[in-house]
Amino acid sequence: MGSLTTLLSFVAVLGIIIFFHEFGHFITAKAFGMRVFIFSFGFGRRLFGFKWGDTDCRVSVIPLGGYVKLEGEPEDHISQDTSTLGDGRDFTSRPRWQRFVVYLAGPVFNGILAVAVFTGLFMIGYGVDAVLRDRPVIGVVQPGSPAATAGLLPGDEILAIDGAPQKDWEDALVAIAIRPDRSLQLRVRRGAEGKEFTVRSTTAAQGAGQIGVSPLVRVGQLVAGGPAERAGIKTDDGILSVGGKPVTSFGDIPALLTAERPGPVAIRLLRDGAILDIGVTPEGGKIGIFNKTLTRKLGLGPAIKEAGAATWNLVRQTFQILGGLVTATISPKAALAGPLGIAKASGDAARSGAPVAALLFLVATLSVSVGILNLFPLPPLDGGHLAILASESVIRRDLSLRVKTWIMNAGAMVLFLLIGLVLYSDLSKTSLLQKYLP
């Protein structure tokens, strides 16, 4: 059942993103009066549909996204029926700026999808981990970790990593995760003074960087009369350890509780600067605490503003990662996720406590990445076509079909190599192949 959930979630997430991308191309081409032969949801054999002018709007058998077929597209010149070319409605006869807008519309609609989804989530009230929005003040330094060796202490606030400011824990954790096995320059605030540390990150099982620091995990709510409340745990207490093992995230707690023998479990807390040790006896493997979350429930205007900020933050992080990949300061294994990674994330979201909201959040996040990656100046991606149109505008003439064909073939070869790199990155994270891949 778990595999089926993962598969269906993966198809839904990818299908929505690609379909909306292609819809951007379709609706823009229609608006310019271009002849669109096919607008399909899915690939393969046609199942059903309807006719909209010259367009066969169809649903096809494989529901992984969709595609648009325009009359006169460059890649169709060789095989396409040219009997209607020259009537002013084929793609190549339209002004360059219109063709430019049609190609650009796909990535733009990915951004629109992200903003629209985030807006809806913020209006209905989507709970996110409050820790990620906190200032990156270190709650736990794991003994023997790179951070401990470098001299970092609980209470230190991370101000910058490799010169890049870190406004919250989300920024800091991403910055560390995408830099495995590297010397990181951390600027921190300790009390009233600033300090500089060089910390050598290590690599986790999934290829992400880590230095052995984590936020302070705080109790958000207590079950009335539950084991935690009876033992004296209070809202906003920081949980340092369970059973003597450090807590780096709220998700660690269930596993740490079940790993203990029946009876009271030693829980170390931080309350108002003081450390407390409390024994709590779980009931059914639980002690009756909930994570501290932030619930964003906003009106339309504030929700749109917040959604725009969230989308822009994803754009910024994506370009930071791409820049790190180009300069070889970021590991591809840590930064890249292909079909397997997306499928795993989709399955995890579908099995979360709020599956619809979690899947929509994933759709918005991945939509930004898909939009940006499609802007790469590499045919046959949209960015490659945009680059060709830009170069034609500079030289004030169209490139020959022979040159365009050569560019398309070369671009496709490079694209296949990149896809291979992403698949390798995916496979290298699986337990089955980790022992065979370097």
Summary of the structure (lengths in Angstrom):
residues: 438
radius of gyration: 25.8
end to end distance: 32.3
largest distance: 82.4
contacts: 1385
relative contact order: 0.12
helix: 45%
strand: 25%
